[in-house]
Amino acid sequence: MALICLLSGSLPLLFLHQLLLFSAFRPVSGVGINYGTLGNNLPSPRKVAQLLQSTLLDKVKIYDTNPEILEAFSNTAIDLTVAVENHHVANISTDVSAADEWLATRVVPFIPATSIVAICVGNEYLTTNSGDGHLDPNALVHAMQNLHSVLVTRGLDRKIKVTTPHSMAVLASSFPPSASTFAPNLVEPMNSII
């Protein structure tokens, strides 16, 4: 019936129908969500994992390394991205052993049962106000380098990637996108990250 209505309509409607029909069959590498835990009356991590398993979602980003969440997602085939909270970045940046301790206590106990595929170092770290000014940009770069070094040493660098999320505030200009530039005070750390 819908097809008959489309055929009796204009040619653009037929084109739109074909576009929608064929776009549904394009391969997608994954669909995911950000899983925040700040709120009231939230379901347990186990219930969240079960719910997500019943959907097409196969990637989840969490904002920490909550052991209850990591355990809940074990053996689910859902890829997790975990995070180093902003207040841990400075410590991890000090030396490789601090990064190794963080990884050994917060990530390693859960793999391979839990598919952890990335570690976000900080959350909008370069533009977060720490109360006495912005956080040290060099600490972010060193923390990322130290974590990557630990992953290489443990043979996990091909499985777990290191990244860092930022807000648009790292940009001095964003339009047009091809002419975007970093904020002058963040050029050096952003170049180091890239």
C-alpha positions, 0 to 999 in steps of 0.5 A: 500500500505504501509503495503504491502511494509512493508510485502514484506520487512524485518522482522525488518521493520514489527516490526518497523511498529508494534511498531509505530502503538501501541505506538500511542495508549499508554496513555499520561498524558499530553503534554505541552510547555514553553510559553516565551514572549520575542520576536518580533511580538508575537501573543496576549495571547488570540490568543496563548490560542486559538491556544493551545486549538485547539491542544493536548497541555494541559499544559503550563509553563509561566515565571511570573504571567502576568495577561493578560496571566492568563486571556487568559487561563481562562476556557480553561482546560489548566493547567498552571505553573506560576513562581516567578521571581528571583527578587521576591524570596528574598522578598517572603523568608522574611516571610509568609505574603510576600508570602501570599501577592504575592499569593493573588495579582498574583494567587488567583484572577485568580483561579479557572477559570484559572487552575494553578497547580504549582508555580516555584520559581525562574528560574535557581535561584541557578546558576544565576548571580545577578551582584554581585555574585550568589543569596542567596540559602537560600532565594530560600528554604525559599521562597518555604517553605513560599509559600507552607505554604500559600497554605496549609493555604488557602487550595490550597496545593492539587491543586497547587504544589511548585517547582523550575527549575534548569539548569545542572549547579547545578551538579558537575558531571552528568555522568553516571547519576546514579553517578550524584552529586550536586556542592559542594556549592549547596549540602545543598540547594538542599538537603533542596529542595529535 
